Amino acid sequence: MTTLRETAVRGAGTGEAAAGGDPAIPPQPRRRVLEVDALRGFALLGILLVNTLTMAGTQGALGGRPSAAVDGVALWLVDFLAQSKFYLLFSFLFGYSFTLQAAAAERAGARLGPRTMRRLLGLFALGALHAVFLYIGDILTTYALLGLILFAARRAAPEKAFRAALWVWGTVGSLLLLFGALGTLAGTDDAAEAATAREAAELTAAYRGDFGDVVGANVGQLPLAAVALVVMSGFVVAAFLLGLSAGKRQWLTRVGGAGLRRVLVAGLCVGLPAAALSACGAAGPLPARWELFAAMVGVVMAPALSAAYVAGLLLWFGTPGGARAAGILAPAGRMALTHYLTQSLVMALIFTGYGLGLYGRLGIAAPLGIALLLYAAQLALSARFLRRHRLGPVEWALRAITHLRVRPHEVNDR
């Protein structure tokens, strides 16, 4: 890990969750933690791939199995590698970054409560606009609301936060597995499947329509999004608490290779079989009646593979080649909020009536190819942008809200 850590750059807190000083958080150096930025930059790819399936109106997102072989393989791989894994990685980093910003606030003598509340309010406003006008699957509003729990837990000792995360994960996970098992035993309902097909057709027509149709479709799905928030909130909170515990221990910069290898092996042993089952339920060859239970297993066990990604990447970042890769990923991670919203904007212009109206027309593999091209462009543009600017545009705006002061030079000039 020495190679990467020695390349860490100054300026803690550009793209991280706000917090404030706390005696339970150990002193930390006044610099960015490059591992956090690089992991966040990597997580952007997984988030983009998963979100693209929904924004493009793919068969997998609308229900039903893909007909083309290449689409089936593409759906299987995304479900296996990315589904439910990367929002947890972002959530872990959100909790970890909370401790970095806490140390920064303490150095500045800033009050914890007002700064945190302003930042969460800014995130909620951005998320609400994002959900209504671009993408109903927004995560920012979820982070803003559940960030209140993270704030409330700020004084918890690392061990207590870790145990609380396991308790929350175990409780919510058990309920979801029970729900999946009961749904599988109940079997399929022809009337429900017909209703789902009608709703999918109406959604397709709306997203291919004009501005009002697209916004109306998003607003109409807000109750469903609220249900999804309730279902997934337990896992987000658990990841927040794990990040908080790890941040207080400065785990990303202190863990040794042996510890990382243990996490990697355990995560792969648990996560890979669960991810394979989930993918087989979503794209085959498992019968459709097993899709719900397989999906619940994948969701509940997703933290294992997320942990394996973190451990594997940290081990790789400690090599010369991995350090170079981290240097490419980190600038995108520093602009993660800007890139997250830009991804939704670009996909909306391609797939909805805002632009080309290709919703539901391109299958699965083609939209994923577009997503990969967009991600490559974001990696390239991030490095160039941050050579001249300290913050991404949205990061700058959120920082101004958080700190109640505007510093034009932070976005206009390094």
Residue pairs with C-beta under 8 A, 6 or more apart in sequence:
1 253
1 257
1 314
1 317
1 318
2 318
3 317
3 318
3 319
3 320
3 322
3 323
4 34
4 35
4 38
4 317
4 318
4 322
4 323
4 326
5 34
5 35
5 253
7 34
7 323
7 326
7 327
8 31
8 32
8 33
8 34
9 31
9 32
9 34
10 30
10 31
10 32
11 31
11 32
11 390
12 28
12 29
12 30
12 31
12 32
12 33
12 100
12 101
12 103
12 104
13 32
13 97
13 100
13 101
13 104
14 32
14 334
14 390
14 391
14 395
14 399
15 37
15 40
15 97
15 333
15 334
15 335
15 336
15 337
15 391
15 392
15 395
16 36
16 97
16 98
16 100
16 101
17 94
17 95
17 97
17 98
17 101
17 119
17 143
17 147
17 150
18 98
18 101
18 105
18 115
18 116
18 118
18 119
18 120
18 402
19 98
19 99
19 100
19 101
19 102
19 105
19 112
19 115
19 116
19 151
19 154
20 101
20 102
20 105
20 106
20 110
20 111
20 112
20 113
20 115
20 116
20 154
21 102
21 103
21 105
21 106
21 107
21 110
21 112
22 102
22 106
22 112
22 154
22 155
24 154
24 155
24 156
24 157
24 248
25 99
25 102
25 103
25 106
25 154
25 247
25 248
26 248
26 250
27 103
28 99
28 100
28 103
28 250
30 104
30 107
32 334
33 100
33 252
33 253
34 326
34 330
35 252
35 253
35 314
35 317
35 326
36 93
36 96
36 97
36 100
36 252
36 333
37 329
37 330
37 331
37 333
37 334
38 313
38 317
38 325
38 326
38 327
38 329
38 330
38 333
39 89
39 93
39 252
39 310
39 313
39 314
39 329
39 333
40 90
40 93
40 332
40 333
40 334
40 336
41 328
41 329
41 330
41 331
41 332
41 333
41 334
41 336
41 379
41 382
42 89
42 309
42 313
42 329
42 333
43 86
43 89
43 90
43 93
43 333
43 336
44 332
44 333
44 336
44 339
44 340
44 343
44 375
44 378
45 86
45 375
46 81
46 82
46 85
46 86
46 89
47 86
47 87
47 90
47 139
47 340
47 343
48 343
48 371
48 374
48 375
49 78
49 82
49 368
49 371
49 372
50 78
50 82
50 83
50 86
50 87
51 135
51 137
51 343
51 344
51 347
52 347
52 367
52 368
52 370
52 371
53 60
53 61
53 75
53 78
53 364
53 367
53 368
54 61
54 135
54 137
55 135
55 344
55 347
55 348
55 351
55 352
55 367
56 347
56 350
56 351
56 358
56 359
56 360
56 362
56 364
56 367
57 203
57 204
57 207
57 351
57 359
57 360
57 361
58 66
58 71
58 75
58 360
58 363
58 364
58 367
59 65
59 66
59 67
59 71
59 75
59 363
59 364
60 66
60 75
60 79
60 282
60 283
60 364
62 200
62 203
62 204
62 360
63 196
63 197
63 200
65 72
65 283
65 284
65 288
66 72
66 74
66 75
66 283
66 363
66 364
68 363
68 364
68 365
70 363
70 364
70 365
71 363
71 364
71 365
72 283
72 284
72 364
73 283
73 365
74 364
74 365
74 368
75 279
75 282
75 283
75 364
76 279
76 280
76 282
76 283
76 284
77 279
78 368
79 275
79 278
79 279
79 282
79 283
79 298
80 275
80 276
80 278
80 279
81 275
83 275
83 278
83 279
83 282
83 298
83 302
84 278
84 298
84 299
84 302
85 275
85 302
85 305
85 306
85 309
86 306
87 139
87 232
87 236
88 235
88 236
88 239
88 302
88 303
88 306
89 239
89 306
89 309
89 310
90 139
90 336
91 143
91 235
91 236
91 239
91 240
91 243
92 239
92 240
92 242
92 243
92 246
92 306
92 310
93 243
94 143
94 147
94 150
94 239
94 240
94 243
95 150
95 239
95 240
95 241
95 242
95 243
95 244
95 245
95 246
95 247
96 243
96 244
96 246
96 247
96 251
96 252
97 243
97 247
98 150
98 154
98 240
98 243
98 244
98 247
99 244
99 247
99 248
100 247
102 112
102 154
105 111
105 112
105 115
110 403
112 151
112 154
113 151
115 402
115 403
116 147
116 151
118 401
118 402
118 404
119 398
119 401
119 402
120 143
120 144
120 145
120 147
120 148
120 151
121 144
121 401
122 397
122 398
122 401
122 402
123 140
123 141
123 143
123 144
123 147
123 398
124 140
124 141
124 144
124 145
126 140
126 337
126 341
126 394
126 398
127 138
127 139
127 140
127 141
127 142
127 143
127 144
128 138
128 141
130 138
130 140
130 341
130 344
131 137
131 138
131 141
131 218
131 222
131 225
132 215
132 218
132 219
133 215
133 218
134 218
134 341
134 344
134 345
134 348
135 218
135 344
135 347
135 348
136 218
136 221
136 222
136 224
136 225
137 225
137 228
138 225
139 340
140 340
141 229
142 229
142 232
142 233
142 236
143 236
145 229
146 233
146 236
146 237
146 240
147 240
149 237
149 240
150 237
150 240
150 241
150 244
153 161
153 164
153 240
153 241
153 244
154 244
156 164
156 241
156 244
157 248
158 244
158 245
158 246
158 248
158 249
159 245
161 241
161 242
161 244
161 245
161 248
162 241
162 242
162 245
164 241
165 237
165 238
165 239
165 240
165 241
165 242
165 245
166 238
168 234
168 237
168 238
168 241
169 234
169 235
169 238
169 303
171 234
172 234
172 235
172 238
173 234
173 235
173 300
176 231
176 296
176 299
176 300
177 293
177 296
177 297
177 300
179 296
180 292
180 293
180 294
180 295
180 296
180 297
181 293
181 296
183 292
183 293
184 289
184 290
184 292
184 293
187 289
188 288
188 289
203 217
204 359
204 360
205 213
206 213
206 214
206 216
206 217
207 213
207 214
207 217
207 351
207 352
207 353
207 357
207 359
207 360
208 352
208 353
208 357
208 359
208 360
209 353
210 353
211 353
211 354
213 353
214 348
214 352
214 353
214 354
232 299
235 299
235 302
235 303
238 303
239 303
239 306
245 251
246 252
252 314
255 314
257 315
257 318
260 311
260 312
260 314
260 315
261 311
261 315
263 307
263 308
263 310
263 311
264 308
264 311
264 312
264 315
266 304
266 307
266 308
267 304
267 305
267 306
267 307
267 308
267 309
267 311
268 304
268 305
268 308
270 301
270 304
270 305
271 301
271 302
271 303
271 304
271 305
271 306
271 307
271 308
272 305
274 297
274 298
274 300
274 301
274 302
274 304
274 305
275 298
275 301
275 302
275 305
277 286
277 294
277 297
277 298
278 294
278 295
278 297
278 298
278 299
279 298
280 286
280 294
281 290
281 291
281 292
281 293
281 294
281 295
281 298
282 291
282 294
282 295
286 294
313 322
315 322
316 322
316 325
317 323
317 325
317 326
328 379
328 383
329 379
331 379
331 382
331 383
331 385
331 386
332 339
332 378
332 379
332 382
334 382
334 386
334 391
334 392
334 395
335 382
335 385
335 386
335 391
335 392
335 395
337 392
337 394
337 395
337 398
338 392
338 393
338 394
338 395
339 378
339 382
339 392
341 394
342 378
343 371
343 374
343 378
346 374
347 370
347 371
347 374
348 354
348 355
349 355
349 356
350 356
350 358
350 370
351 357
351 358
351 359
351 367
352 359
385 392
386 414
387 414
388 413
388 414
389 410
389 411
389 412
389 413
389 414
390 409
390 410
390 411
390 413
390 414
391 399
391 410
391 411
392 411
393 411
396 410
396 411
399 410
400 406
400 407
